[in-house]
Amino acid sequence: MLLFFVLAIQCYRGYGQDSNEYAATDQQALTIPDAQTNSTSDIAAYITSHFDTDSKRVRAVYAWVVANIQYSTDSVHRIILDADRDQLVTIALRRRKGVCENFAAIFVDICQKCGLRAYAIEGYTRQGNSVDRAAHAWCTVYTDHQWRLFDPTWDASAISNHRQPIPTSFFQADPAELIQTHMPFDPMFQLLDHPI
């Protein structure tokens, strides 16, 4: 399944922005002291004090999550069906591992604590020519006067080491393109003028 994620990311590289545009923000976001990464409140406090615009803050949150949380299928077994969002965040942040639900919960929680309006989105993905039977989670954040789409899980799976640039394939993804692979349960989160 992870191979599918990597292949899907390679096929859809055109979704995001030019990574050079974010190089300085990414570099600073990745220097958050370890002592300030034990809670989403601490991470948000650092980001809020070091980045002066909402667009820089959302990029810093994205860069930190993508670089520091590792996709791990063993985390599927750690999901508690009646767990609240705080448990999803706490467990994954402590382990620095998780599945899409954890990535989305951490990303949204930090964004919200930075004062941004953010929500997790759940739905199905299409990989190759078929719809995946397992649900997936990604995010939306209101920044620069519009709602934008993010999938930190799929960008995180493209990182093989921490020295490479943070991927941007699913950062502020174009809704018209993202709908080709991501179908939310709630059509409102397609962010399209004419939902499919």
Secondary structure, DSSP 8 states (H G I E B T S, - for coil): -HHHHHHHHHHTGGGS--GGGGHHHHHHHTT--GGG-SSHHHHHHHHHHH--SHHHHHHHHHHHHHHH-EE-GGGGGG--TT--HHHHHHHHHHHTEE-HHHHHHHHHHHHHHTT-EEEEEEEEEEETTEE-SS-EEEEEEEETTEEEEE-HHHHHTT-SSTTS----TTEEE-HHHHTTTEEESSGGGG--SS--
